[in-house]
Every structure is written in structure tokens, then in C-alpha cells.
Amino acid sequence: MPESEKDAFARQAEEKQRGPIAEFLSFAAHNKKWWLTPIVVVLILVGVLAVLGGSGVAPFIYSLF
């Protein structure tokens, strides 16, 4: 690997890490995969409902449906 590529790799490794949401948005914008966004949002909402369903909030969630 040429020295300039090693320097660029080292600079990227030292940059601040981005969060999962920023990483997903960057991926969707770069690869034109915007159709994945509703799927990910629905999966997150189902996960939140599953977690809250096992807690003390469950009676309030059941009244929504």
C-alpha cells in the first residue's frame, strides 16, 4: 500500500466515531437505499414495544390497541 493511502487510513482511524443513526443515514444517502428507512423504523418501534410490554408500562400499551 502506498504511503499516502496509509496516511489517509490513519487519519480516518483517528477521527471521532459517528453514532449508528448518523452511520445509517450516511449509508442510505451514499448508496441510495432510502427504502430501508421505514423498515428500520418499524423494527425499532416493535423492539420498543416488546421491551415496554415486559415492564410496568404494559397496561398502558394494551389500552392503545
PyMOL commands that set and color helices and strands:
alter all, ss='L'
color gray80, all
select helices_A, chain A and resi 3-14+20-31+36-53+58-62
alter helices_A, ss='H'
color red, helices_A
deselect
rebuild
show_as cartoon
